[in-house]
Amino acid sequence: MKVSLQAIQANFQDYVLGPSKQQPAIAAIVADHFGLPAGDRLAIYYDAYRIRLSEALSEAFNKTHGYVGDETFGDLCSAYIDKYPSRFRNLRWFGDAFPAFAAQSLPDYPVVAELAAFEWALGLAFDAADAPVLTAEEVQQLDAGDWEQVGFVLPPSLQMLSLHWNVPGIWLALEKEEAPPEAVCSEEACTWLVWRKDLQAHFRSLDAYESLALRGLAKGHSFSRVCAEAADLSEHDITSQIAGWLQVWLTESVLSGIKREGKIAR
């Protein structure tokens, strides 16, 4: 029976993306030649596809791979590929659900999921869309009366992660090809800022008040409002600390623009 090219392509795709390489139905329409039988030849494509997906995950989670080792990471990849077949034209984004999957798959080792989430955030920061960088000179042009309504735009690369484990220290050690420190869990989560500056992903920890202020800016609140809210929540006088935020944010290229009355202005 003659089979159309479209049917062959559909059957081949179903096989490659399917759960098993054993006894593929498409083998019946693949001609036998000298050498490997049709099923074994087809298995080459089945395995190659999963190897490439695993390679993409290893590239995105290189430090996580190094931390857990080849066997555990390989098992994670295999299970992840089975549960989340790729739907992306660009494999760069294939690992978007991997940190959450690691949390489900390794419930006794939550540090692994947090390390994967941290590593994914660094990759997102690096690949984020370009945005202007707000300068001190632009801020200095604001009138005194502007400050009640003025807010700031955050760049697309900026993210804030709440982490219980010391994964930034683990990541740094692995980056330097050093033995990672012992995993340590804090009862209270620490917020980490991740963003891109000068074509490099950067990160640093935030205290509760600076984190609150940046989250408020992300919601479109004015600078004066987020500062007042942070001050109200503190049991101590943080006026000097608040005064330094804007200077630090400008120095670190954390701000992308000025927002006035719901409109972005440069």
Secondary structure in CASP SS format (residue, H / E / C, confidence):
PFRMAT SS
TARGET T0000
AUTHOR 0000-0000-0000
METHOD secondary structure of the structure
MODEL  1
M C 1.00
K C 1.00
V C 1.00
S C 1.00
L H 1.00
Q H 1.00
A H 1.00
I H 1.00
Q H 1.00
A H 1.00
N H 1.00
F H 1.00
Q H 1.00
D H 1.00
Y H 1.00
V H 1.00
L H 1.00
G C 1.00
P C 1.00
S C 1.00
K C 1.00
Q C 1.00
Q C 1.00
P C 1.00
A H 1.00
I H 1.00
A H 1.00
A H 1.00
I H 1.00
V C 1.00
A C 1.00
D C 1.00
H C 1.00
F C 1.00
G C 1.00
L C 1.00
P C 1.00
A H 1.00
G H 1.00
D H 1.00
R H 1.00
L H 1.00
A H 1.00
I H 1.00
Y H 1.00
Y H 1.00
D H 1.00
A H 1.00
Y H 1.00
R H 1.00
I H 1.00
R H 1.00
L H 1.00
S H 1.00
E H 1.00
A H 1.00
L H 1.00
S H 1.00
E H 1.00
A H 1.00
F C 1.00
N H 1.00
K H 1.00
T H 1.00
H H 1.00
G H 1.00
Y H 1.00
V H 1.00
G C 1.00
D H 1.00
E H 1.00
T H 1.00
F H 1.00
G H 1.00
D H 1.00
L H 1.00
C H 1.00
S H 1.00
A H 1.00
Y H 1.00
I H 1.00
D H 1.00
K H 1.00
Y C 1.00
P C 1.00
S C 1.00
R C 1.00
F C 1.00
R C 1.00
N C 1.00
L H 1.00
R H 1.00
W H 1.00
F C 1.00
G C 1.00
D C 1.00
A C 1.00
F H 1.00
P H 1.00
A H 1.00
F H 1.00
A H 1.00
A H 1.00
Q H 1.00
S H 1.00
L C 1.00
P C 1.00
D C 1.00
Y C 1.00
P H 1.00
V H 1.00
V H 1.00
A H 1.00
E H 1.00
L H 1.00
A H 1.00
A H 1.00
F H 1.00
E H 1.00
W H 1.00
A H 1.00
L H 1.00
G H 1.00
L H 1.00
A H 1.00
F H 1.00
D H 1.00
A C 1.00
A C 1.00
D C 1.00
A C 1.00
P C 1.00
V C 1.00
L C 1.00
T C 1.00
A H 1.00
E H 1.00
E H 1.00
V H 1.00
Q H 1.00
Q C 1.00
L C 1.00
D C 1.00
A H 1.00
G H 1.00
D H 1.00
W C 1.00
E C 1.00
Q C 1.00
V E 1.00
G E 1.00
F E 1.00
V E 1.00
L C 1.00
P C 1.00
P C 1.00
S C 1.00
L C 1.00
Q E 1.00
M E 1.00
L E 1.00
S E 1.00
L E 1.00
H E 1.00
W E 1.00
N C 1.00
V H 1.00
P H 1.00
G H 1.00
I H 1.00
W H 1.00
L H 1.00
A H 1.00
L H 1.00
E H 1.00
K C 1.00
E C 1.00
E C 1.00
A C 1.00
P C 1.00
P C 1.00
E C 1.00
A C 1.00
V C 1.00
C E 1.00
S E 1.00
E E 1.00
E E 1.00
A E 1.00
C E 1.00
T E 1.00
W E 1.00
L E 1.00
V E 1.00
W E 1.00
R E 1.00
K E 1.00
D C 1.00
L C 1.00
Q E 1.00
A E 1.00
H E 1.00
F E 1.00
R E 1.00
S E 1.00
L E 1.00
D C 1.00
A H 1.00
Y H 1.00
E H 1.00
S H 1.00
L H 1.00
A H 1.00
L H 1.00
R H 1.00
G H 1.00
L H 1.00
A H 1.00
K C 1.00
G C 1.00
H C 1.00
S C 1.00
F H 1.00
S H 1.00
R H 1.00
V H 1.00
C H 1.00
A H 1.00
E H 1.00
A H 1.00
A H 1.00
D H 1.00
L H 1.00
S C 1.00
E C 1.00
H C 1.00
D C 1.00
I C 1.00
T H 1.00
S H 1.00
Q H 1.00
I H 1.00
A H 1.00
G H 1.00
W H 1.00
L H 1.00
Q H 1.00
V H 1.00
W H 1.00
L H 1.00
T H 1.00
E C 1.00
S C 1.00
V C 1.00
L C 1.00
S C 1.00
G E 1.00
I E 1.00
K E 1.00
R E 1.00
E C 1.00
G C 1.00
K E 1.00
I E 1.00
A E 1.00
R C 1.00
END
